[in-house]
Amino acid sequence: MFQKYEGVPLHVQVADFARDKIYSREWGVNEPIPSEHELMDMLHLSRGTVQKGIRALVDEGLLVQQRGRGTFVVKPVVTNPSGNRLLSFAESMKARGVEYTTKVVAKRTEPAKEACAHALGIDKGDRYFYLARLRSVQGKPVMLIESHLNLQQVPGIDKIDFEHQPLFAAVEQSTGHSIRRSDQVYCACVAGKMRGHWLECDEKAPVLNTEQWVTLDNGHVFEWDLVWMPANRCQISVRTNRMH
């Protein structure tokens, strides 16, 4: 039931109505939503108001408009399983037979500021390697990984071709150490201008941000990550067992 509220622009109310239908799964993934005319009749609103509201969800990445076919709820491009076993994105995709590409969009060696130094367990001003990689599946960017790498633990890592070699494999091969664990914190936010540009989504589109610290078997953190995933293209699946 659509109910109009005073003080809220009508196109915003249309977007809220449609978003609720998507989140509640009333409008299913890969299914067409009602046409503009059907929505006009359903909501008793003008075509321009309906178009503006739906366009907002296209910009958010929840809907996609296909010429001659209609407007559809977007299906996530990739599901990334999460469990007790630590796998990189590359290892996870390889295990599931999913083809992907990697593009290095930025890299540099620079002195660590306070937050980076604290995360990596180094002194402020010590040099670290910044590496930003864009992962795409089916031609769609699904993940932006901003890695801050501890050059004291992985010297020479800045010389690796990361468009063709996965980071975890390069670290273990170059150091002789194995990767022990990762600690992760998740939050939801909007993409922002720069990351929206890299991920090919609107700067106000919702993204899942993961902050991650990865530790070697010697107990030292070698990587501090900020991972960004567009909400409409990625899902994380988790299986847990209840212990008795």
Summary of the structure (lengths in Angstrom):
residues: 244
radius of gyration: 21.5
end to end distance: 44.8
largest distance: 66.8
contacts: 702
relative contact order: 0.13
helix: 28%
strand: 35%
